[in-house]
Amino acid sequence: MRFGQPQIAAIVALLSPGNRRDRVHAASGIVERIDASTVVIAHEAIRSLGWPAMTMPFTARGAAGALTPGDQVGFSFRVESGRAVIERIEKSAG
């Protein structure tokens, strides 16, 4: 997988010490792909992290059972051990 500037910036932000585990970030986007533990979402910019809009994987931990690719979603997540872990995810109207 090749990374562009937005993805590299996101990785740096995930690894930076200022992104504590207890901080919850909110976002919205479109589900691109789902597997047993990961949801790939094309999300809008996430201001709380300074991230531009991009497509990236989020760890799901069973939270994505009723989702299908193409669903518009609203979600919240935490940064844990360098990964974006979904706390809540639900389909959006529209």
PyMOL Python script that loads the backbone (N, CA, C, O; Angstrom):
from pymol import cmd

cmd.read_pdbstr("""\
ATOM      1  N   MET A   1       0.842  -1.176   0.000  1.00  0.00           N
ATOM      2  CA  MET A   1       0.000   0.000   0.000  1.00  0.00           C
ATOM      3  C   MET A   1       0.888   1.239   0.000  1.00  0.00           C
ATOM      4  O   MET A   1       1.828   1.329   0.790  1.00  0.00           O
ATOM      5  N   ARG A   2       0.601   2.182  -0.868  1.00  0.00           N
ATOM      6  CA  ARG A   2       1.355   3.434  -0.919  1.00  0.00           C
ATOM      7  C   ARG A   2       0.602   4.491  -0.130  1.00  0.00           C
ATOM      8  O   ARG A   2      -0.628   4.541  -0.147  1.00  0.00           O
ATOM      9  N   PHE A   3       1.354   5.331   0.561  1.00  0.00           N
ATOM     10  CA  PHE A   3       0.754   6.384   1.361  1.00  0.00           C
ATOM     11  C   PHE A   3       1.037   7.739   0.739  1.00  0.00           C
ATOM     12  O   PHE A   3       2.162   8.015   0.322  1.00  0.00           O
ATOM     13  N   GLY A   4       0.014   8.586   0.676  1.00  0.00           N
ATOM     14  CA  GLY A   4       0.162   9.964   0.229  1.00  0.00           C
ATOM     15  C   GLY A   4       0.301  10.873   1.437  1.00  0.00           C
ATOM     16  O   GLY A   4       0.291  10.403   2.574  1.00  0.00           O
ATOM     17  N   GLN A   5       0.430  12.157   1.202  1.00  0.00           N
ATOM     18  CA  GLN A   5       0.595  13.114   2.296  1.00  0.00           C
ATOM     19  C   GLN A   5      -0.521  13.054   3.332  1.00  0.00           C
ATOM     20  O   GLN A   5      -0.215  13.081   4.524  1.00  0.00           O
ATOM     21  N   PRO A   6      -1.816  12.974   2.948  1.00  0.00           N
ATOM     22  CA  PRO A   6      -2.850  12.918   3.985  1.00  0.00           C
ATOM     23  C   PRO A   6      -2.707  11.698   4.886  1.00  0.00           C
ATOM     24  O   PRO A   6      -2.892  11.807   6.098  1.00  0.00           O
ATOM     25  N   GLN A   7      -2.381  10.538   4.318  1.00  0.00           N
ATOM     26  CA  GLN A   7      -2.237   9.334   5.118  1.00  0.00           C
ATOM     27  C   GLN A   7      -1.020   9.417   6.030  1.00  0.00           C
ATOM     28  O   GLN A   7      -1.073   8.976   7.177  1.00  0.00           O
ATOM     29  N   ILE A   8       0.061   9.972   5.533  1.00  0.00           N
ATOM     30  CA  ILE A   8       1.261  10.132   6.360  1.00  0.00           C
ATOM     31  C   ILE A   8       0.973  11.071   7.519  1.00  0.00           C
ATOM     32  O   ILE A   8       1.393  10.808   8.646  1.00  0.00           O
ATOM     33  N   ALA A   9       0.262  12.163   7.260  1.00  0.00           N
ATOM     34  CA  ALA A   9      -0.101  13.100   8.327  1.00  0.00           C
ATOM     35  C   ALA A   9      -0.975  12.410   9.374  1.00  0.00           C
ATOM     36  O   ALA A   9      -0.820  12.653  10.571  1.00  0.00           O
ATOM     37  N   ALA A  10      -1.890  11.555   8.929  1.00  0.00           N
ATOM     38  CA  ALA A  10      -2.755  10.836   9.864  1.00  0.00           C
ATOM     39  C   ALA A  10      -1.944   9.879  10.728  1.00  0.00           C
ATOM     40  O   ALA A  10      -2.188   9.772  11.930  1.00  0.00           O
ATOM     41  N   ILE A  11      -0.989   9.187  10.132  1.00  0.00           N
ATOM     42  CA  ILE A  11      -0.144   8.267  10.889  1.00  0.00           C
ATOM     43  C   ILE A  11       0.665   9.024  11.933  1.00  0.00           C
ATOM     44  O   ILE A  11       0.760   8.585  13.079  1.00  0.00           O
ATOM     45  N   VAL A  12       1.239  10.137  11.557  1.00  0.00           N
ATOM     46  CA  VAL A  12       2.003  10.956  12.503  1.00  0.00           C
ATOM     47  C   VAL A  12       1.097  11.412  13.641  1.00  0.00           C
ATOM     48  O   VAL A  12       1.496  11.373  14.805  1.00  0.00           O
ATOM     49  N   ALA A  13      -0.127  11.847  13.310  1.00  0.00           N
ATOM     50  CA  ALA A  13      -1.064  12.292  14.344  1.00  0.00           C
ATOM     51  C   ALA A  13      -1.437  11.148  15.279  1.00  0.00           C
ATOM     52  O   ALA A  13      -1.539  11.350  16.489  1.00  0.00           O
ATOM     53  N   LEU A  14      -1.642   9.954  14.738  1.00  0.00           N
ATOM     54  CA  LEU A  14      -1.976   8.804  15.576  1.00  0.00           C
ATOM     55  C   LEU A  14      -0.865   8.487  16.563  1.00  0.00           C
ATOM     56  O   LEU A  14      -1.128   8.065  17.689  1.00  0.00           O
ATOM     57  N   LEU A  15       0.358   8.687  16.145  1.00  0.00           N
ATOM     58  CA  LEU A  15       1.500   8.337  16.983  1.00  0.00           C
ATOM     59  C   LEU A  15       1.944   9.449  17.909  1.00  0.00           C
ATOM     60  O   LEU A  15       2.771   9.219  18.791  1.00  0.00           O
ATOM     61  N   SER A  16       1.419  10.646  17.732  1.00  0.00           N
ATOM     62  CA  SER A  16       1.873  11.762  18.558  1.00  0.00           C
ATOM     63  C   SER A  16       1.318  11.646  19.971  1.00  0.00           C
ATOM     64  O   SER A  16       0.180  11.215  20.155  1.00  0.00           O
ATOM     65  N   PRO A  17       2.112  12.026  20.974  1.00  0.00           N
ATOM     66  CA  PRO A  17       1.703  11.860  22.366  1.00  0.00           C
ATOM     67  C   PRO A  17       0.507  12.712  22.769  1.00  0.00           C
ATOM     68  O   PRO A  17      -0.132  12.415  23.778  1.00  0.00           O
ATOM     69  N   GLY A  18       0.185  13.750  22.025  1.00  0.00           N
ATOM     70  CA  GLY A  18      -0.937  14.608  22.384  1.00  0.00           C
ATOM     71  C   GLY A  18      -2.294  13.971  22.165  1.00  0.00           C
ATOM     72  O   GLY A  18      -3.298  14.496  22.647  1.00  0.00           O
ATOM     73  N   ASN A  19      -2.357  12.852  21.450  1.00  0.00           N
ATOM     74  CA  ASN A  19      -3.627  12.182  21.190  1.00  0.00           C
ATOM     75  C   ASN A  19      -3.850  11.103  22.232  1.00  0.00           C
ATOM     76  O   ASN A  19      -3.569   9.928  21.996  1.00  0.00           O
ATOM     77  N   ARG A  20      -4.361  11.513  23.394  1.00  0.00           N
ATOM     78  CA  ARG A  20      -4.537  10.598  24.503  1.00  0.00           C
ATOM     79  C   ARG A  20      -5.684   9.633  24.246  1.00  0.00           C
ATOM     80  O   ARG A  20      -6.600   9.926  23.478  1.00  0.00           O
ATOM     81  N   ARG A  21      -5.622   8.483  24.899  1.00  0.00           N
ATOM     82  CA  ARG A  21      -6.645   7.446  24.747  1.00  0.00           C
ATOM     83  C   ARG A  21      -8.023   7.936  25.141  1.00  0.00           C
ATOM     84  O   ARG A  21      -9.018   7.486  24.574  1.00  0.00           O
ATOM     85  N   ASP A  22      -8.106   8.852  26.104  1.00  0.00           N
ATOM     86  CA  ASP A  22      -9.418   9.262  26.595  1.00  0.00           C
ATOM     87  C   ASP A  22     -10.098  10.292  25.700  1.00  0.00           C
ATOM     88  O   ASP A  22     -11.241  10.667  25.965  1.00  0.00           O
ATOM     89  N   ARG A  23      -9.443  10.750  24.670  1.00  0.00           N
ATOM     90  CA  ARG A  23     -10.026  11.740  23.762  1.00  0.00           C
ATOM     91  C   ARG A  23     -10.861  11.041  22.701  1.00  0.00           C
ATOM     92  O   ARG A  23     -10.375  10.148  22.006  1.00  0.00           O
ATOM     93  N   VAL A  24     -12.121  11.449  22.577  1.00  0.00           N
ATOM     94  CA  VAL A  24     -13.016  10.876  21.572  1.00  0.00           C
ATOM     95  C   VAL A  24     -13.164  11.875  20.438  1.00  0.00           C
ATOM     96  O   VAL A  24     -13.387  13.063  20.670  1.00  0.00           O
ATOM     97  N   HIS A  25     -13.039  11.392  19.219  1.00  0.00           N
ATOM     98  CA  HIS A  25     -13.138  12.223  18.021  1.00  0.00           C
ATOM     99  C   HIS A  25     -14.384  11.807  17.251  1.00  0.00           C
ATOM    100  O   HIS A  25     -14.690  10.618  17.157  1.00  0.00           O
ATOM    101  N   ALA A  26     -15.104  12.782  16.699  1.00  0.00           N
ATOM    102  CA  ALA A  26     -16.321  12.505  15.930  1.00  0.00           C
ATOM    103  C   ALA A  26     -16.055  12.748  14.451  1.00  0.00           C
ATOM    104  O   ALA A  26     -15.286  13.636  14.084  1.00  0.00           O
ATOM    105  N   ALA A  27     -16.703  11.947  13.608  1.00  0.00           N
ATOM    106  CA  ALA A  27     -16.511  12.086  12.163  1.00  0.00           C
ATOM    107  C   ALA A  27     -17.712  11.507  11.425  1.00  0.00           C
ATOM    108  O   ALA A  27     -18.585  10.871  12.014  1.00  0.00           O
ATOM    109  N   SER A  28     -17.726  11.748  10.120  1.00  0.00           N
ATOM    110  CA  SER A  28     -18.738  11.139   9.260  1.00  0.00           C
ATOM    111  C   SER A  28     -18.065  10.756   7.952  1.00  0.00           C
ATOM    112  O   SER A  28     -17.021  11.298   7.591  1.00  0.00           O
ATOM    113  N   GLY A  29     -18.679   9.813   7.251  1.00  0.00           N
ATOM    114  CA  GLY A  29     -18.090   9.377   5.995  1.00  0.00           C
ATOM    115  C   GLY A  29     -18.910   8.289   5.339  1.00  0.00           C
ATOM    116  O   GLY A  29     -20.069   8.067   5.688  1.00  0.00           O
ATOM    117  N   ILE A  30     -18.293   7.612   4.385  1.00  0.00           N
ATOM    118  CA  ILE A  30     -18.939   6.537   3.636  1.00  0.00           C
ATOM    119  C   ILE A  30     -18.114   5.265   3.792  1.00  0.00           C
ATOM    120  O   ILE A  30     -16.900   5.268   3.590  1.00  0.00           O
ATOM    121  N   VAL A  31     -18.791   4.179   4.153  1.00  0.00           N
ATOM    122  CA  VAL A  31     -18.123   2.886   4.315  1.00  0.00           C
ATOM    123  C   VAL A  31     -17.661   2.395   2.948  1.00  0.00           C
ATOM    124  O   VAL A  31     -18.452   2.299   2.010  1.00  0.00           O
ATOM    125  N   GLU A  32     -16.381   2.087   2.849  1.00  0.00           N
ATOM    126  CA  GLU A  32     -15.801   1.568   1.609  1.00  0.00           C
ATOM    127  C   GLU A  32     -15.682   0.047   1.636  1.00  0.00           C
ATOM    128  O   GLU A  32     -15.989  -0.629   0.654  1.00  0.00           O
ATOM    129  N   ARG A  33     -15.228  -0.483   2.784  1.00  0.00           N
ATOM    130  CA  ARG A  33     -14.956  -1.915   2.907  1.00  0.00           C
ATOM    131  C   ARG A  33     -15.111  -2.324   4.365  1.00  0.00           C
ATOM    132  O   ARG A  33     -14.903  -1.516   5.269  1.00  0.00           O
ATOM    133  N   ILE A  34     -15.480  -3.585   4.589  1.00  0.00           N
ATOM    134  CA  ILE A  34     -15.635  -4.114   5.946  1.00  0.00           C
ATOM    135  C   ILE A  34     -15.048  -5.519   5.980  1.00  0.00           C
ATOM    136  O   ILE A  34     -15.248  -6.305   5.054  1.00  0.00           O
ATOM    137  N   ASP A  35     -14.316  -5.834   7.062  1.00  0.00           N
ATOM    138  CA  ASP A  35     -13.945  -7.226   7.312  1.00  0.00           C
ATOM    139  C   ASP A  35     -14.183  -7.506   8.791  1.00  0.00           C
ATOM    140  O   ASP A  35     -14.829  -6.706   9.468  1.00  0.00           O
ATOM    141  N   ALA A  36     -13.688  -8.600   9.296  1.00  0.00           N
ATOM    142  CA  ALA A  36     -13.999  -9.025  10.662  1.00  0.00           C
ATOM    143  C   ALA A  36     -13.675  -7.980  11.728  1.00  0.00           C
ATOM    144  O   ALA A  36     -14.409  -7.860  12.708  1.00  0.00           O
ATOM    145  N   SER A  37     -12.605  -7.234  11.559  1.00  0.00           N
ATOM    146  CA  SER A  37     -12.212  -6.297  12.607  1.00  0.00           C
ATOM    147  C   SER A  37     -11.926  -4.884  12.117  1.00  0.00           C
ATOM    148  O   SER A  37     -11.530  -4.032  12.912  1.00  0.00           O
ATOM    149  N   THR A  38     -12.115  -4.617  10.842  1.00  0.00           N
ATOM    150  CA  THR A  38     -11.756  -3.317  10.274  1.00  0.00           C
ATOM    151  C   THR A  38     -12.862  -2.783   9.371  1.00  0.00           C
ATOM    152  O   THR A  38     -13.476  -3.522   8.601  1.00  0.00           O
ATOM    153  N   VAL A  39     -13.098  -1.475   9.488  1.00  0.00           N
ATOM    154  CA  VAL A  39     -14.008  -0.780   8.577  1.00  0.00           C
ATOM    155  C   VAL A  39     -13.183   0.298   7.886  1.00  0.00           C
ATOM    156  O   VAL A  39     -12.587   1.144   8.554  1.00  0.00           O
ATOM    157  N   VAL A  40     -13.143   0.277   6.568  1.00  0.00           N
ATOM    158  CA  VAL A  40     -12.446   1.315   5.811  1.00  0.00           C
ATOM    159  C   VAL A  40     -13.485   2.373   5.464  1.00  0.00           C
ATOM    160  O   VAL A  40     -14.501   2.083   4.831  1.00  0.00           O
ATOM    161  N   ILE A  41     -13.212   3.617   5.892  1.00  0.00           N
ATOM    162  CA  ILE A  41     -14.169   4.708   5.727  1.00  0.00           C
ATOM    163  C   ILE A  41     -13.513   5.861   4.981  1.00  0.00           C
ATOM    164  O   ILE A  41     -12.401   6.275   5.309  1.00  0.00           O
ATOM    165  N   ALA A  42     -14.210   6.373   3.976  1.00  0.00           N
ATOM    166  CA  ALA A  42     -13.815   7.620   3.307  1.00  0.00           C
ATOM    167  C   ALA A  42     -14.461   8.722   4.138  1.00  0.00           C
ATOM    168  O   ALA A  42     -15.650   9.004   3.986  1.00  0.00           O
ATOM    169  N   HIS A  43     -13.675   9.346   5.019  1.00  0.00           N
ATOM    170  CA  HIS A  43     -14.250  10.304   5.967  1.00  0.00           C
ATOM    171  C   HIS A  43     -13.964  11.748   5.580  1.00  0.00           C
ATOM    172  O   HIS A  43     -13.030  12.045   4.836  1.00  0.00           O
ATOM    173  N   GLU A  44     -14.800  12.630   6.109  1.00  0.00           N
ATOM    174  CA  GLU A  44     -14.594  14.067   5.941  1.00  0.00           C
ATOM    175  C   GLU A  44     -13.426  14.483   6.828  1.00  0.00           C
ATOM    176  O   GLU A  44     -12.913  13.676   7.603  1.00  0.00           O
ATOM    177  N   ALA A  45     -13.009  15.729   6.715  1.00  0.00           N
ATOM    178  CA  ALA A  45     -11.932  16.237   7.562  1.00  0.00           C
ATOM    179  C   ALA A  45     -12.310  16.070   9.036  1.00  0.00           C
ATOM    180  O   ALA A  45     -13.468  16.245   9.416  1.00  0.00           O
ATOM    181  N   ILE A  46     -11.315  15.730   9.856  1.00  0.00           N
ATOM    182  CA  ILE A  46     -11.527  15.569  11.295  1.00  0.00           C
ATOM    183  C   ILE A  46     -10.742  16.681  11.982  1.00  0.00           C
ATOM    184  O   ILE A  46      -9.537  16.563  12.205  1.00  0.00           O
ATOM    185  N   ARG A  47     -11.436  17.746  12.309  1.00  0.00           N
ATOM    186  CA  ARG A  47     -10.789  18.953  12.844  1.00  0.00           C
ATOM    187  C   ARG A  47     -10.062  18.717  14.158  1.00  0.00           C
ATOM    188  O   ARG A  47      -9.002  19.299  14.389  1.00  0.00           O
ATOM    189  N   SER A  48     -10.617  17.869  15.028  1.00  0.00           N
ATOM    190  CA  SER A  48      -9.998  17.654  16.340  1.00  0.00           C
ATOM    191  C   SER A  48      -8.603  17.045  16.231  1.00  0.00           C
ATOM    192  O   SER A  48      -7.816  17.131  17.174  1.00  0.00           O
ATOM    193  N   LEU A  49      -8.291  16.431  15.087  1.00  0.00           N
ATOM    194  CA  LEU A  49      -6.962  15.860  14.860  1.00  0.00           C
ATOM    195  C   LEU A  49      -6.176  16.609  13.789  1.00  0.00           C
ATOM    196  O   LEU A  49      -4.999  16.327  13.563  1.00  0.00           O
ATOM    197  N   GLY A  50      -6.833  17.569  13.129  1.00  0.00           N
ATOM    198  CA  GLY A  50      -6.173  18.284  12.043  1.00  0.00           C
ATOM    199  C   GLY A  50      -6.007  17.436  10.796  1.00  0.00           C
ATOM    200  O   GLY A  50      -5.121  17.697   9.982  1.00  0.00           O
ATOM    201  N   TRP A  51      -6.857  16.413  10.636  1.00  0.00           N
ATOM    202  CA  TRP A  51      -6.762  15.523   9.482  1.00  0.00           C
ATOM    203  C   TRP A  51      -7.594  16.053   8.333  1.00  0.00           C
ATOM    204  O   TRP A  51      -8.700  16.548   8.550  1.00  0.00           O
ATOM    205  N   PRO A  52      -7.089  15.960   7.121  1.00  0.00           N
ATOM    206  CA  PRO A  52      -7.913  16.283   5.943  1.00  0.00           C
ATOM    207  C   PRO A  52      -8.846  15.103   5.654  1.00  0.00           C
ATOM    208  O   PRO A  52      -8.715  14.036   6.254  1.00  0.00           O
ATOM    209  N   ALA A  53      -9.767  15.302   4.752  1.00  0.00           N
ATOM    210  CA  ALA A  53     -10.618  14.196   4.304  1.00  0.00           C
ATOM    211  C   ALA A  53      -9.730  13.145   3.644  1.00  0.00           C
ATOM    212  O   ALA A  53      -8.815  13.483   2.893  1.00  0.00           O
ATOM    213  N   MET A  54     -10.002  11.873   3.923  1.00  0.00           N
ATOM    214  CA  MET A  54      -9.225  10.779   3.334  1.00  0.00           C
ATOM    215  C   MET A  54      -9.951   9.461   3.551  1.00  0.00           C
ATOM    216  O   MET A  54     -10.977   9.414   4.229  1.00  0.00           O
ATOM    217  N   THR A  55      -9.424   8.410   2.983  1.00  0.00           N
ATOM    218  CA  THR A  55      -9.943   7.063   3.183  1.00  0.00           C
ATOM    219  C   THR A  55      -8.927   6.296   4.012  1.00  0.00           C
ATOM    220  O   THR A  55      -7.746   6.250   3.669  1.00  0.00           O
ATOM    221  N   MET A  56      -9.394   5.685   5.120  1.00  0.00           N
ATOM    222  CA  MET A  56      -8.478   4.970   6.003  1.00  0.00           C
ATOM    223  C   MET A  56      -9.213   3.891   6.783  1.00  0.00           C
ATOM    224  O   MET A  56     -10.439   3.923   6.892  1.00  0.00           O
ATOM    225  N   PRO A  57      -8.458   2.925   7.332  1.00  0.00           N
ATOM    226  CA  PRO A  57      -9.073   1.859   8.121  1.00  0.00           C
ATOM    227  C   PRO A  57      -9.278   2.278   9.575  1.00  0.00           C
ATOM    228  O   PRO A  57      -8.480   3.024  10.142  1.00  0.00           O
ATOM    229  N   PHE A  58     -10.356   1.785  10.157  1.00  0.00           N
ATOM    230  CA  PHE A  58     -10.650   1.964  11.574  1.00  0.00           C
ATOM    231  C   PHE A  58     -10.891   0.581  12.164  1.00  0.00           C
ATOM    232  O   PHE A  58     -11.537  -0.256  11.533  1.00  0.00           O
ATOM    233  N   THR A  59     -10.378   0.331  13.368  1.00  0.00           N
ATOM    234  CA  THR A  59     -10.635  -0.927  14.052  1.00  0.00           C
ATOM    235  C   THR A  59     -12.072  -0.904  14.551  1.00  0.00           C
ATOM    236  O   THR A  59     -12.499   0.071  15.169  1.00  0.00           O
ATOM    237  N   ALA A  60     -12.829  -1.982  14.283  1.00  0.00           N
ATOM    238  CA  ALA A  60     -14.264  -1.974  14.564  1.00  0.00           C
ATOM    239  C   ALA A  60     -14.656  -2.649  15.874  1.00  0.00           C
ATOM    240  O   ALA A  60     -15.591  -2.186  16.527  1.00  0.00           O
ATOM    241  N   ARG A  61     -13.990  -3.710  16.283  1.00  0.00           N
ATOM    242  CA  ARG A  61     -14.346  -4.454  17.495  1.00  0.00           C
ATOM    243  C   ARG A  61     -15.828  -4.809  17.547  1.00  0.00           C
ATOM    244  O   ARG A  61     -16.477  -4.628  18.578  1.00  0.00           O
ATOM    245  N   GLY A  62     -16.357  -5.306  16.452  1.00  0.00           N
ATOM    246  CA  GLY A  62     -17.741  -5.771  16.413  1.00  0.00           C
ATOM    247  C   GLY A  62     -18.794  -4.699  16.244  1.00  0.00           C
ATOM    248  O   GLY A  62     -19.984  -5.013  16.206  1.00  0.00           O
ATOM    249  N   ALA A  63     -18.396  -3.447  16.141  1.00  0.00           N
ATOM    250  CA  ALA A  63     -19.358  -2.348  16.072  1.00  0.00           C
ATOM    251  C   ALA A  63     -19.989  -2.169  14.701  1.00  0.00           C
ATOM    252  O   ALA A  63     -20.898  -1.352  14.555  1.00  0.00           O
ATOM    253  N   ALA A  64     -19.541  -2.900  13.699  1.00  0.00           N
ATOM    254  CA  ALA A  64     -19.971  -2.633  12.323  1.00  0.00           C
ATOM    255  C   ALA A  64     -20.860  -3.717  11.733  1.00  0.00           C
ATOM    256  O   ALA A  64     -20.990  -3.806  10.513  1.00  0.00           O
ATOM    257  N   GLY A  65     -21.466  -4.531  12.563  1.00  0.00           N
ATOM    258  CA  GLY A  65     -22.228  -5.677  12.095  1.00  0.00           C
ATOM    259  C   GLY A  65     -23.300  -5.404  11.062  1.00  0.00           C
ATOM    260  O   GLY A  65     -23.465  -6.202  10.139  1.00  0.00           O
ATOM    261  N   ALA A  66     -24.038  -4.311  11.179  1.00  0.00           N
ATOM    262  CA  ALA A  66     -25.165  -4.045  10.275  1.00  0.00           C
ATOM    263  C   ALA A  66     -24.799  -3.144   9.100  1.00  0.00           C
ATOM    264  O   ALA A  66     -25.678  -2.739   8.338  1.00  0.00           O
ATOM    265  N   LEU A  67     -23.534  -2.828   8.945  1.00  0.00           N
ATOM    266  CA  LEU A  67     -23.116  -1.908   7.883  1.00  0.00           C
ATOM    267  C   LEU A  67     -22.782  -2.645   6.595  1.00  0.00           C
ATOM    268  O   LEU A  67     -22.403  -3.816   6.611  1.00  0.00           O
ATOM    269  N   THR A  68     -22.929  -1.939   5.482  1.00  0.00           N
ATOM    270  CA  THR A  68     -22.528  -2.463   4.181  1.00  0.00           C
ATOM    271  C   THR A  68     -21.779  -1.373   3.425  1.00  0.00           C
ATOM    272  O   THR A  68     -21.996  -0.190   3.687  1.00  0.00           O
ATOM    273  N   PRO A  69     -20.905  -1.743   2.494  1.00  0.00           N
ATOM    274  CA  PRO A  69     -20.210  -0.731   1.700  1.00  0.00           C
ATOM    275  C   PRO A  69     -21.215   0.211   1.031  1.00  0.00           C
ATOM    276  O   PRO A  69     -22.245  -0.219   0.513  1.00  0.00           O
ATOM    277  N   GLY A  70     -20.890   1.492   1.057  1.00  0.00           N
ATOM    278  CA  GLY A  70     -21.761   2.517   0.494  1.00  0.00           C
ATOM    279  C   GLY A  70     -22.611   3.229   1.531  1.00  0.00           C
ATOM    280  O   GLY A  70     -23.177   4.283   1.244  1.00  0.00           O
ATOM    281  N   ASP A  71     -22.711   2.663   2.751  1.00  0.00           N
ATOM    282  CA  ASP A  71     -23.485   3.319   3.804  1.00  0.00           C
ATOM    283  C   ASP A  71     -22.835   4.630   4.222  1.00  0.00           C
ATOM    284  O   ASP A  71     -21.617   4.704   4.386  1.00  0.00           O
ATOM    285  N   GLN A  72     -23.653   5.665   4.392  1.00  0.00           N
ATOM    286  CA  GLN A  72     -23.183   6.907   4.997  1.00  0.00           C
ATOM    287  C   GLN A  72     -23.277   6.705   6.501  1.00  0.00           C
ATOM    288  O   GLN A  72     -24.293   6.222   7.002  1.00  0.00           O
ATOM    289  N   VAL A  73     -22.219   7.073   7.228  1.00  0.00           N
ATOM    290  CA  VAL A  73     -22.181   6.826   8.668  1.00  0.00           C
ATOM    291  C   VAL A  73     -21.690   8.047   9.434  1.00  0.00           C
ATOM    292  O   VAL A  73     -20.964   8.894   8.914  1.00  0.00           O
ATOM    293  N   GLY A  74     -22.114   8.099  10.684  1.00  0.00           N
ATOM    294  CA  GLY A  74     -21.545   9.000  11.667  1.00  0.00           C
ATOM    295  C   GLY A  74     -20.867   8.103  12.684  1.00  0.00           C
ATOM    296  O   GLY A  74     -21.404   7.050  13.027  1.00  0.00           O
ATOM    297  N   PHE A  75     -19.703   8.494  13.174  1.00  0.00           N
ATOM    298  CA  PHE A  75     -19.001   7.622  14.112  1.00  0.00           C
ATOM    299  C   PHE A  75     -18.114   8.425  15.043  1.00  0.00           C
ATOM    300  O   PHE A  75     -17.763   9.571  14.764  1.00  0.00           O
ATOM    301  N   SER A  76     -17.759   7.799  16.158  1.00  0.00           N
ATOM    302  CA  SER A  76     -16.784   8.379  17.074  1.00  0.00           C
ATOM    303  C   SER A  76     -15.715   7.322  17.311  1.00  0.00           C
ATOM    304  O   SER A  76     -15.977   6.122  17.244  1.00  0.00           O
ATOM    305  N   PHE A  77     -14.502   7.795  17.590  1.00  0.00           N
ATOM    306  CA  PHE A  77     -13.392   6.859  17.775  1.00  0.00           C
ATOM    307  C   PHE A  77     -12.360   7.438  18.722  1.00  0.00           C
ATOM    308  O   PHE A  77     -12.321   8.644  18.969  1.00  0.00           O
ATOM    309  N   ARG A  78     -11.538   6.567  19.240  1.00  0.00           N
ATOM    310  CA  ARG A  78     -10.397   6.937  20.082  1.00  0.00           C
ATOM    311  C   ARG A  78      -9.129   6.457  19.394  1.00  0.00           C
ATOM    312  O   ARG A  78      -9.163   5.551  18.561  1.00  0.00           O
ATOM    313  N   VAL A  79      -8.031   7.064  19.747  1.00  0.00           N
ATOM    314  CA  VAL A  79      -6.733   6.607  19.269  1.00  0.00           C
ATOM    315  C   VAL A  79      -6.139   5.737  20.372  1.00  0.00           C
ATOM    316  O   VAL A  79      -5.910   6.209  21.486  1.00  0.00           O
ATOM    317  N   GLU A  80      -5.889   4.466  20.060  1.00  0.00           N
ATOM    318  CA  GLU A  80      -5.339   3.510  21.024  1.00  0.00           C
ATOM    319  C   GLU A  80      -4.157   2.786  20.401  1.00  0.00           C
ATOM    320  O   GLU A  80      -4.302   2.135  19.367  1.00  0.00           O
ATOM    321  N   SER A  81      -3.015   2.892  21.009  1.00  0.00           N
ATOM    322  CA  SER A  81      -1.812   2.193  20.540  1.00  0.00           C
ATOM    323  C   SER A  81      -1.560   2.419  19.057  1.00  0.00           C
ATOM    324  O   SER A  81      -1.210   1.489  18.331  1.00  0.00           O
ATOM    325  N   GLY A  82      -1.739   3.659  18.609  1.00  0.00           N
ATOM    326  CA  GLY A  82      -1.463   4.002  17.223  1.00  0.00           C
ATOM    327  C   GLY A  82      -2.539   3.596  16.238  1.00  0.00           C
ATOM    328  O   GLY A  82      -2.325   3.677  15.028  1.00  0.00           O
ATOM    329  N   ARG A  83      -3.704   3.154  16.730  1.00  0.00           N
ATOM    330  CA  ARG A  83      -4.811   2.760  15.852  1.00  0.00           C
ATOM    331  C   ARG A  83      -6.037   3.601  16.171  1.00  0.00           C
ATOM    332  O   ARG A  83      -6.238   4.021  17.311  1.00  0.00           O
ATOM    333  N   ALA A  84      -6.849   3.839  15.156  1.00  0.00           N
ATOM    334  CA  ALA A  84      -8.124   4.531  15.340  1.00  0.00           C
ATOM    335  C   ALA A  84      -9.179   3.459  15.606  1.00  0.00           C
ATOM    336  O   ALA A  84      -9.475   2.644  14.732  1.00  0.00           O
ATOM    337  N   VAL A  85      -9.747   3.461  16.820  1.00  0.00           N
ATOM    338  CA  VAL A  85     -10.677   2.417  17.244  1.00  0.00           C
ATOM    339  C   VAL A  85     -12.077   3.010  17.398  1.00  0.00           C
ATOM    340  O   VAL A  85     -12.285   3.937  18.182  1.00  0.00           O
ATOM    341  N   ILE A  86     -13.027   2.472  16.650  1.00  0.00           N
ATOM    342  CA  ILE A  86     -14.396   2.984  16.673  1.00  0.00           C
ATOM    343  C   ILE A  86     -15.058   2.689  18.012  1.00  0.00           C
ATOM    344  O   ILE A  86     -15.043   1.557  18.495  1.00  0.00           O
ATOM    345  N   GLU A  87     -15.639   3.731  18.599  1.00  0.00           N
ATOM    346  CA  GLU A  87     -16.419   3.608  19.829  1.00  0.00           C
ATOM    347  C   GLU A  87     -17.894   3.409  19.499  1.00  0.00           C
ATOM    348  O   GLU A  87     -18.578   2.591  20.115  1.00  0.00           O
ATOM    349  N   ARG A  88     -18.370   4.168  18.518  1.00  0.00           N
ATOM    350  CA  ARG A  88     -19.778   4.150  18.114  1.00  0.00           C
ATOM    351  C   ARG A  88     -19.835   4.406  16.620  1.00  0.00           C
ATOM    352  O   ARG A  88     -19.084   5.229  16.097  1.00  0.00           O
ATOM    353  N   ILE A  89     -20.726   3.703  15.932  1.00  0.00           N
ATOM    354  CA  ILE A  89     -20.922   3.957  14.506  1.00  0.00           C
ATOM    355  C   ILE A  89     -22.374   3.655  14.166  1.00  0.00           C
ATOM    356  O   ILE A  89     -22.925   2.645  14.603  1.00  0.00           O
ATOM    357  N   GLU A  90     -22.988   4.535  13.385  1.00  0.00           N
ATOM    358  CA  GLU A  90     -24.376   4.313  12.974  1.00  0.00           C
ATOM    359  C   GLU A  90     -24.614   4.907  11.599  1.00  0.00           C
ATOM    360  O   GLU A  90     -23.950   5.858  11.186  1.00  0.00           O
ATOM    361  N   LYS A  91     -25.574   4.324  10.901  1.00  0.00           N
ATOM    362  CA  LYS A  91     -25.936   4.830   9.579  1.00  0.00           C
ATOM    363  C   LYS A  91     -26.540   6.218   9.719  1.00  0.00           C
ATOM    364  O   LYS A  91     -27.269   6.499  10.671  1.00  0.00           O
ATOM    365  N   SER A  92     -26.228   7.083   8.757  1.00  0.00           N
ATOM    366  CA  SER A  92     -26.783   8.432   8.713  1.00  0.00           C
ATOM    367  C   SER A  92     -27.935   8.460   7.724  1.00  0.00           C
ATOM    368  O   SER A  92     -27.965   7.689   6.765  1.00  0.00           O
ATOM    369  N   ALA A  93     -28.875   9.350   7.963  1.00  0.00           N
ATOM    370  CA  ALA A  93     -29.958   9.547   6.996  1.00  0.00           C
ATOM    371  C   ALA A  93     -29.380  10.227   5.768  1.00  0.00           C
ATOM    372  O   ALA A  93     -28.533  11.112   5.891  1.00  0.00           O
ATOM    373  N   GLY A  94     -29.817   9.834   4.609  1.00  0.00           N
ATOM    374  CA  GLY A  94     -29.345  10.523   3.418  1.00  0.00           C
ATOM    375  C   GLY A  94     -28.924   9.583   2.399  1.00  0.00           C
ATOM    376  O   GLY A  94     -28.494   9.993   1.321  1.00  0.00           O
TER     377      GLY A  94
END
""", "prot")
cmd.dss("prot")
cmd.show_as("cartoon", "prot")
cmd.util.cbc("prot")
cmd.orient("prot")
